[in-house]
Amino acid sequence: MAKGDDAVRRKKNKAICKKLRRKNDSSTVSAKAAAAIAAKKRRKAGKRRMCQGMCFSLPSPDDPFNDRHGKEELKRKAPGKKKLATKEKAPRREESAAKRQNTFGGNISKKSNCLQVENEPIIEVPDMADHCGGAQRQNRKLSELPSKFVFMCLSSIENALCHDDAYSGQEDNILSVDSWGLEFLKCYSTGKDLIETSGTSVTTEQVAWIVSGAADTFVRKENQGLSFASPFLLFLVPSQEKAVQVRTVCKPLKSLGIHTVSIHSGAALDHQIQGLKSCEPEFLVSTPERLMELLSLKAIDISDVSILVVDGLSTICSAGYADTIKSIKTFISSDPHVLVFNDSFKHNSIPMVRHLLNGSICRLSLSDTITSLSSCIIQSVQVCTSEEDKILKSTEALDQFRSSSSHNSSMLYILRKEIKCNKLVKTLKARGCCISLDSDDRVDSNSRSGPVVSAIDLEHLSTTEIGHYNVVVLPSFVPSMDTYIHILTNMARESVNGVLHSFLTAEDGVLAGQLIGILEQCEQEVPEALQDLHHKSEMKE
């Protein structure tokens, strides 16, 4: 800047400031003119004083002196009604609740359980995390459409991650149109527990949709008058690195009133205890071992957790924390909505999955591979020496099912007419099974209560809904592996307790090699008898 320009600039600014002071100085005009100016400003802003209203009310019998100026009397609630809140909110939670009220932008009807947003249709509230029983949750009709608040959360997360260069998504793969997220919301709205069957750990995009859906449910619950003394969402992760990743995704929700705390072994235990005392987080991200330490010291309460997410279950079990997961679940007294990410197809992790998901479930995956569709289904293969041995083992499978099944379980025998099965049919009928080998007499397992055991002919397989059957028995092995794959990938769609029993004889040695390949692909145990049958079949060729 040349010499003297700064003086010119100061002089010009001084003139501008003087002009503004003269303009805003009310003493330069009379009181009458100032009142006229103020009235004009209020008129332009659409705000009028009560005395400037265009309409005037008349006295009435309810208001003879016209004290209320025609306004309706405020209706107050009757005294003595108890609030639904179980605990007074802490100052930080009151501030967070105020943020959520300002950002949600909708009114929730407590009677209809619906969300009404201005200029938008009524959307039914997905009340998945209610403290009532699982059967009541499943019978509720819930909307599958994402709410306005879900998109708001996704937008906040995406903007923050893109700003921090922590999100690898492209312009054509934004969070709000992510195919997995839309499928997740569809399954989440059913109220059933979920299992992700792709065999991978949770990704950044998946975390964003999970926490956005949980935040939406939490805000709706809070607007209905409920309060939560413990974290609403508990996110268990296998490592400190994963905890940091999940915490990074949840951090942008703080501006919307959702506070997240991450606890792991990478920080001092005393520091984390003091941090938990000073705040009451809505979401908690933790490793199993550190959470168990805090629970043993009574430094945190998770009894009212409404949503439980377990990531990397196989990795957690391999690290020796399977019993820790079981102990953590005992501290949750409510009936949480559970979502499990099992990062392996190994059959040794199935017992832990069944411990967490012991009711009706929804399978969530965009993969159509055999391993994904058959996840958590145990393939039991036995080689029989004779037809009598086959009948004996088939009835043993029936006894095992009846001794360990629940009232809503069902079992299906798939028989073949071309192979003599009269003796097996008589045995099954004598044990109370429903046999349907003709197309005109079809068994409807949904119309019966209690454990259902039925049988059909293989010819009717294409027209039979086998998705609700937990256990399927093949007394005579199928003629092709395509049929076996069809049964494996379509059975037990609403349960993680699926078992497929297959009984082979020497005549089925041609298919033994392909069956071994499927078992190895699904990381299932291959019996030695099946390997011997395959070797004998190769020697004959």
C-alpha positions in Angstrom: 0.0 0.0 0.0 1.4 3.4 -1.0 2.2 6.1 1.5 -0.9 8.1 2.5 -3.4 5.4 1.5 -4.0 4.3 5.1 -4.9 7.9 6.1 -7.4 8.1 3.2 -8.9 4.8 4.3 -9.2 5.9 7.9 -10.9 9.1 6.9 -13.4 7.3 4.7 -14.3 4.8 7.5 -14.7 7.7 9.9 -17.2 9.3 7.6 -19.1 6.1 7.2 -19.3 5.5 10.9 -20.5 9.1 11.5 -23.2 8.6 8.9 -24.4 5.4 10.6 -24.5 7.0 14.0 -26.5 9.8 12.7 -29.0 7.4 11.1 -29.5 5.3 14.2 -29.5 8.2 16.6 -33.2 8.4 17.8 -32.5 11.8 19.3 -32.4 13.5 15.9 -36.2 12.8 15.4 -39.1 13.5 17.6 -40.8 10.8 19.7 -43.8 10.8 17.4 -41.6 10.2 14.4 -39.7 7.4 16.1 -43.0 5.7 17.0 -44.2 5.9 13.4 -40.9 4.4 12.2 -41.1 1.6 14.7 -44.7 0.8 13.7 -43.7 0.7 10.1 -40.9 -1.8 10.9 -43.3 -4.0 12.8 -45.9 -3.9 10.0 -43.2 -4.9 7.4 -42.0 -7.7 9.7 -45.6 -9.0 10.1 -45.7 -8.3 13.8 -48.4 -6.2 15.4 -49.2 -5.1 18.9 -52.4 -6.4 20.4 -54.0 -3.0 20.1 -53.2 -2.9 16.4 -55.2 -6.0 15.5 -57.6 -5.8 12.6 -60.4 -7.6 14.4 -62.0 -6.8 17.8 -63.7 -9.3 20.0 -66.9 -8.8 22.0 -67.7 -9.7 25.6 -69.2 -13.2 26.1 -70.8 -15.1 29.0 -67.5 -16.9 29.6 -65.5 -13.6 29.5 -67.9 -10.7 30.4 -65.2 -8.1 30.8 -63.3 -9.2 27.6 -60.1 -9.8 29.6 -58.9 -12.5 27.3 -59.6 -10.5 24.1 -61.3 -13.4 22.4 -58.5 -15.9 23.1 -59.3 -19.4 24.2 -58.6 -20.3 27.8 -55.5 -22.5 28.2 -56.3 -26.0 29.3 -54.1 -27.3 32.1 -53.4 -30.9 32.8 -55.2 -32.4 35.8 -53.0 -32.6 38.9 -51.8 -36.0 40.2 -50.7 -37.5 36.9 -47.3 -39.2 37.0 -44.7 -38.4 34.5 -43.2 -41.2 32.4 -39.7 -40.0 33.0 -37.8 -42.2 35.4 -35.1 -39.8 36.3 -34.5 -36.1 36.2 -32.3 -35.0 33.4 -28.9 -33.7 34.2 -28.0 -30.1 33.0 -26.1 -31.4 30.1 -29.0 -33.6 29.0 -31.4 -30.7 29.3 -29.2 -28.8 26.9 -29.0 -31.7 24.5 -32.8 -32.2 24.7 -33.3 -28.6 23.8 -31.0 -29.0 20.7 -33.0 -32.1 19.6 -36.3 -30.2 20.1 -35.0 -27.4 17.9 -33.6 -29.6 15.1 -36.2 -32.3 14.9 -38.9 -30.0 13.4 -41.9 -32.3 13.9 -44.6 -33.1 16.4 -45.1 -36.6 17.7 -48.6 -37.7 18.7 -48.4 -39.8 21.8 -51.7 -41.5 21.1 -51.2 -42.4 17.4 -47.4 -42.9 17.6 -47.0 -41.0 14.4 -44.7 -38.2 13.3 -46.3 -35.2 11.5 -43.9 -32.9 9.8 -45.2 -29.7 8.2 -46.1 -30.1 4.5 -45.3 -33.8 4.7 -47.5 -36.9 5.1 -47.9 -38.6 8.5 -45.1 -41.1 9.1 -45.5 -43.9 11.6 -42.9 -44.0 14.3 -40.6 -47.0 14.2 -40.9 -48.0 17.9 -38.3 -50.7 17.7 -36.5 -50.1 21.0 -39.6 -50.3 23.2 -39.2 -52.0 26.6 -42.1 -54.3 25.9 -41.7 -57.9 24.8 -40.3 -59.0 21.4 -43.7 -60.4 20.3 -45.4 -57.1 20.7 -42.6 -55.3 18.8 -43.0 -57.6 15.8 -46.8 -57.1 15.5 -46.6 -53.4 15.2 -47.1 -51.8 11.8 -44.0 -49.7 11.2 -43.0 -47.4 8.4 -40.0 -48.3 6.2 -39.5 -44.7 4.9 -36.6 -42.8 6.4 -37.7 -39.8 8.5 -36.6 -36.2 8.1 -34.4 -36.5 11.2 -32.6 -39.6 9.8 -31.6 -37.6 6.6 -30.5 -34.7 8.8 -28.2 -37.0 10.8 -26.8 -38.6 7.6 -26.1 -35.2 6.1 -24.3 -34.0 9.3 -22.1 -37.1 9.3 -21.3 -37.0 5.6 -20.4 -33.3 5.8 -18.1 -33.9 8.8 -16.4 -36.9 7.3 -15.8 -35.3 3.9 -14.4 -32.2 5.7 -12.0 -34.5 7.6 -11.1 -36.6 4.5 -12.3 -39.6 6.5 -15.0 -40.7 4.0 -14.1 -42.5 0.9 -17.5 -42.2 -0.8 -17.8 -40.8 -4.3 -20.4 -38.2 -5.5 -22.6 -41.0 -6.8 -22.5 -42.9 -3.6 -23.8 -40.5 -1.0 -25.0 -41.8 2.3 -28.7 -40.9 1.8 -29.1 -43.3 -1.1 -26.8 -46.1 0.1 -28.5 -49.4 -0.9 -27.3 -51.1 2.3 -28.7 -48.3 4.5 -32.1 -48.4 2.9 -32.2 -52.2 3.3 -31.1 -51.8 6.9 -33.9 -49.4 7.6 -36.4 -51.7 6.1 -35.3 -54.6 8.4 -34.9 -52.3 11.3 -38.4 -51.1 11.1 -39.8 -54.6 11.6 -38.6 -54.5 15.2 -36.8 -57.9 14.9 -33.2 -58.5 15.8 -30.8 -58.3 12.9 -27.8 -60.3 11.7 -25.5 -59.0 8.9 -24.5 -62.1 7.0 -21.9 -60.7 4.5 -19.1 -62.0 6.8 -17.4 -58.6 7.1 -16.9 -56.1 9.9 -19.0 -52.9 10.0 -18.1 -50.1 7.6 -18.2 -46.4 8.0 -21.3 -46.1 5.8 -23.1 -48.8 7.8 -22.2 -47.2 11.1 -23.7 -43.9 9.8 -27.0 -45.5 9.0 -27.1 -47.5 12.3 -26.5 -44.5 14.6 -28.8 -42.3 12.5 -31.6 -44.8 12.9 -30.9 -45.1 16.6 -30.8 -41.3 17.0 -34.2 -41.0 15.3 -35.7 -43.6 17.6 -34.2 -41.9 20.7 -35.6 -38.5 19.8 -39.0 -39.9 19.1 -39.0 -41.7 22.4 -37.9 -38.6 24.2 -40.6 -36.5 22.5 -43.1 -39.0 23.8 -42.0 -38.1 27.4 -39.6 -41.0 28.1 -36.2 -40.4 29.6 -33.3 -42.9 29.9 -31.0 -43.2 32.9 -28.4 -45.3 30.9 -27.0 -45.1 27.4 -29.7 -45.7 24.7 -27.2 -47.4 22.3 -24.4 -49.7 23.2 -21.9 -50.4 20.4 -19.4 -53.2 21.2 -16.3 -53.3 19.0 -13.3 -55.7 19.0 -10.5 -53.2 19.2 -9.5 -49.6 20.1 -9.0 -48.7 16.5 -12.6 -49.7 15.7 -13.9 -47.7 18.7 -12.1 -44.6 17.4 -13.7 -45.2 13.9 -17.2 -45.6 15.3 -16.7 -42.5 17.6 -15.6 -40.4 14.6 -18.9 -41.2 12.8 -21.0 -40.5 15.9 -19.2 -37.2 16.7 -21.2 -35.0 14.3 -24.4 -35.9 16.0 -23.4 -33.9 19.0 -24.7 -30.7 17.3 -28.1 -32.4 17.1 -28.1 -33.3 20.9 -26.7 -36.9 20.7 -23.6 -37.2 22.8 -21.3 -40.3 22.3 -18.5 -41.5 24.6 -15.9 -44.1 23.6 -14.1 -46.2 26.2 -11.3 -48.6 25.6 -8.0 -49.9 27.0 -6.0 -47.1 25.3 -7.0 -44.6 28.0 -6.5 -44.6 31.8 -9.3 -46.2 33.7 -9.6 -43.4 36.3 -9.9 -40.8 33.6 -12.7 -42.7 31.9 -14.5 -43.1 35.2 -14.4 -39.4 35.9 -15.5 -38.7 32.3 -18.6 -40.9 32.7 -19.5 -39.3 36.0 -19.4 -35.8 34.4 -21.7 -36.6 31.5 -24.5 -39.0 30.6 -24.0 -40.1 27.0 -26.8 -41.2 24.7 -24.5 -43.5 22.8 -21.7 -45.6 24.3 -18.9 -47.2 22.2 -16.7 -49.7 24.0 -14.5 -52.8 23.8 -15.9 -55.8 25.9 -13.0 -56.0 28.3 -13.0 -52.3 29.3 -16.7 -52.2 29.6 -16.6 -55.3 31.9 -14.1 -53.5 34.1 -16.3 -50.4 34.5 -19.4 -52.6 35.2 -17.5 -54.5 37.9 -16.6 -51.2 39.5 -20.2 -50.0 39.1 -18.9 -46.9 37.3 -21.6 -47.2 34.6 -25.2 -48.5 34.3 -26.4 -50.2 31.1 -29.5 -51.8 32.5 -31.8 -49.8 30.2 -29.9 -50.1 27.0 -32.4 -50.2 24.2 -30.2 -51.0 21.2 -27.2 -53.4 21.3 -24.8 -53.6 18.4 -22.0 -56.2 18.4 -19.3 -55.8 15.7 -16.7 -58.4 14.8 -18.2 -61.1 16.8 -15.9 -63.8 15.5 -12.8 -61.7 16.3 -14.1 -61.0 19.8 -14.7 -64.7 20.4 -11.3 -65.7 19.0 -9.7 -63.2 21.4 -11.3 -65.1 24.3 -14.0 -62.6 25.2 -17.1 -64.8 24.4 -17.9 -65.2 28.2 -17.4 -61.4 28.6 -20.1 -60.7 26.0 -22.4 -63.1 27.8 -21.7 -61.4 31.2 -22.3 -57.9 29.6 -25.7 -59.0 28.4 -26.7 -60.1 31.9 -26.3 -56.5 33.0 -29.0 -55.4 30.5 -32.3 -55.9 32.2 -34.4 -54.6 29.3 -35.2 -56.3 26.0 -32.7 -54.6 23.7 -32.9 -54.6 19.9 -29.8 -56.5 18.9 -27.7 -56.2 15.7 -24.8 -58.6 15.1 -22.0 -58.3 12.6 -20.3 -61.7 12.4 -17.0 -61.2 10.5 -16.6 -65.0 9.8 -18.6 -67.9 8.5 -16.9 -70.4 10.9 -19.3 -72.8 12.5 -17.6 -72.4 16.0 -19.0 -68.8 16.2 -22.6 -70.0 15.6 -23.3 -70.8 19.3 -22.4 -67.2 20.3 -24.7 -65.8 17.6 -27.5 -68.0 18.9 -26.9 -66.8 22.4 -27.4 -63.1 21.3 -30.2 -63.8 18.8 -32.6 -66.2 20.4 -35.8 -65.0 18.8 -37.2 -64.3 15.3 -34.6 -62.4 13.3 -34.1 -60.5 10.0 -31.2 -61.4 7.7 -29.4 -58.4 6.4 -27.0 -58.6 3.4 -26.7 -57.4 -0.2 -24.6 -60.4 -1.0 -26.2 -63.4 -2.8 -23.3 -65.9 -2.3 -23.9 -69.3 -0.8 -21.9 -68.5 2.3 -23.9 -65.3 3.0 -27.3 -66.8 2.4 -26.5 -70.0 4.4 -24.9 -68.1 7.3 -25.6 -69.7 10.8 -27.1 -72.9 9.2 -25.3 -76.0 10.4 -24.9 -78.6 7.6 -24.9 -82.0 9.3 -23.8 -84.7 6.8 -23.8 -88.5 7.7 -23.0 -91.5 5.6 -25.3 -94.5 6.2 -24.5 -98.1 5.5 -28.0 -99.3 4.8 -31.6 -98.2 4.5 -32.3 -99.3 8.1 -29.5 -97.1 9.3 -30.9 -94.2 7.3 -34.3 -94.6 9.0 -32.8 -94.9 12.4 -30.7 -91.7 12.0 -33.7 -89.8 10.5 -35.8 -90.6 13.6 -32.9 -89.6 15.8 -32.9 -86.2 14.2 -36.6 -86.0 15.0 -36.1 -86.8 18.7 -33.3 -84.3 18.9 -35.5 -81.6 17.4 -38.4 -82.2 19.7 -36.2 -82.2 22.8 -34.4 -78.9 22.0 -36.9 -76.9 19.9 -39.1 -74.0 21.0 -42.9 -73.7 20.5 -42.5 -71.7 17.2 -39.9 -74.0 15.6 -40.7 -76.2 12.6 -39.1 -79.2 10.9 -39.5 -80.5 7.4 -38.7 -83.9 5.9 -38.1 -83.9 2.1 -38.8 -87.3 0.7 -38.4 -88.9 -2.7 -41.1 -91.1 -4.2 -38.8 -92.9 -6.5 -36.8 -94.2 -3.5 -38.8 -96.5 -1.2 -39.7 -94.6 1.9 -42.9 -96.3 3.1 -41.3 -97.5 6.3 -40.0 -94.1 7.1 -43.4 -92.5 6.3 -45.2 -95.0 8.7 -42.6 -94.2 11.4 -43.1 -90.4 11.0 -46.9 -90.8 11.1 -46.7 -92.9 14.2 -44.7 -90.1 15.8 -47.4 -87.5 15.0 -45.8 -85.9 11.9 -47.9 -84.3 9.1 -47.2 -86.1 5.8 -48.1 -84.4 2.5 -46.8 -86.3 -0.5 -49.6 -85.4 -2.9 -50.0 -82.0 -4.5 -53.7 -81.8 -3.4 -52.9 -82.2 0.3 -50.4 -79.5 1.3 -49.4 -78.9 4.9 -49.7 -75.4 6.2 -47.4 -75.1 9.2 -48.4 -71.5 9.8 -51.9 -72.6 10.8 -50.6 -74.8 13.6 -49.3 -73.8 17.1 -46.4 -75.5 18.7 -43.4 -77.3 17.1 -44.4 -78.5 13.7 -43.0 -81.6 12.0 -44.1 -82.2 8.4 -43.0 -83.9 5.3 -43.3 -83.3 1.5 -42.2 -84.9 -1.7 -39.2 -83.4 -3.5 -41.4 -82.7 -6.5 -43.3 -80.1 -4.4 -40.2 -78.3 -3.3 -40.5 -75.4 -5.8 -44.1 -74.6 -4.6 -43.4 -75.0 -0.9 -42.3 -72.0 1.3 -39.4 -73.5 3.3 -38.2 -70.2 4.7 -39.9 -70.7 8.0 -38.6 -74.2 8.6 -35.6 -74.2 11.0 -34.7 -77.8 10.5 -34.7 -79.7 7.2 -34.0 -83.4 6.8 -33.0 -85.2 3.6 -33.4 -88.9 4.4 -32.5 -89.6 0.7 -30.0 -87.2 -0.7 -31.1 -85.0 -3.5 -30.2 -85.9 -7.1 -28.3 -82.7 -7.9 -26.3 -80.1 -6.0 -28.5 -77.3 -7.4 -31.4 -78.7 -5.4 -29.2 -78.9 -2.3 -28.1 -75.3 -2.7 -31.7 -74.2 -3.2 -32.7 -75.8 0.1 -29.6 -74.5 1.9 -30.1 -70.9 0.9 -33.9 -70.6 1.3 -34.5 -72.4 4.6 -34.4 -70.8 8.1 -34.8 -67.2 6.9 -36.2 -66.0 10.3 -33.9 -67.9 12.6 -30.2 -68.5 13.4 -31.0 -72.1 14.6 -31.1 -73.6 11.1 -29.9 -77.2 10.7 -29.8 -79.2 7.4 -29.5 -82.9 7.9 -28.3 -84.9 4.9 -28.0 -88.7 4.8 -25.9 -90.3 2.0 -25.3 -93.9 1.0 -22.8 -95.4 -1.4 -25.0 -94.6 -4.3 -24.6 -90.9 -3.6 -20.8 -91.0 -3.9 -20.9 -89.1 -7.2 -22.0 -86.0 -5.4 -19.7 -86.4 -2.4 -17.0 -84.2 -4.0 -19.3 -81.3 -4.7 -20.8 -81.5 -1.3 -17.3 -81.4 0.3 -16.6 -78.2 -1.8 -19.8 -76.5 -0.4 -18.9 -77.5 3.2 -15.4 -76.1 2.8 -16.7 -72.9 1.2 -19.1 -72.4 4.1 -16.3 -73.2 6.6 -18.3 -76.2 7.9 -16.8 -79.4 9.3 -16.2 -82.1 6.7 -16.8 -85.7 8.2 -14.1 -88.3 7.5 -16.8 -90.7 6.3 -17.8 -88.3 3.6 -14.2 -87.9 2.5 -13.8 -91.7 2.4 -17.0 -92.0 0.3 -15.5 -89.4 -2.1 -12.2 -91.4 -2.4 -14.1 -94.6 -3.1 -16.2 -93.0 -5.8 -13.0 -91.7 -7.5 -11.4 -95.1 -7.4 -14.5 -96.7 -9.1 -14.3 -94.1 -11.9 
